[in-house]
Amino acid sequence: MSGHIDHAIRFTADTTDERFIWPARHEAVSVNSQAYPPMGARFRLNASFHLPASTCARPCRVVIQAMKTYGLILADNGSNWYFQGTTDSRWTYTMVDQLKAIPAREFVAVDESCLMVSHNSGQARQPGTAAYNRACRG
């Protein structure tokens, strides 16, 4: 099992707004209400969040770090806060249950609009580049 995840994690929500925001490419046409998040919304786990090693094995901690660094992207309708990955026999129900201990209140919405190169593309400005510095730090 990899000791590192270098991307955001896909997750679902029961009800979503009919809008979608970059980098999403579709809506799920749930309801017309800004009380619900749109497809493409990104949430990041609070940096201060911690599960003790006794209740969070190494694979759990790797996922938690990815949630803090890259966040989760709302990608479809389904169960609330249901995040997905590839099927792997090394993941046990116990490990998944450890991650279910993370309360939704520990996530914050992230405005990543400065990363957008074009509404018509999923291409993103990369940290450390001049374009990123102009759009996201200026």
JOTASUL-V290940 format. One line per field, one symbol per residue. phi: phi as a letter, one per 20 degrees, with the letter a starting at -180 (. if undefined). A space follows every 50 residues. Layout:
# JOTASUL-V290940
phi: ???
This chain:
# JOTASUL-V290940
phi: .febcdafdfbccfccfffccgefdbddlebebffdfegnfdccfgfefb dfgfdbfggffffgffffedncdfcaerffledcbffbffeeffffffff fefgfedcfdedffffebgebefcfdgnefffffedde
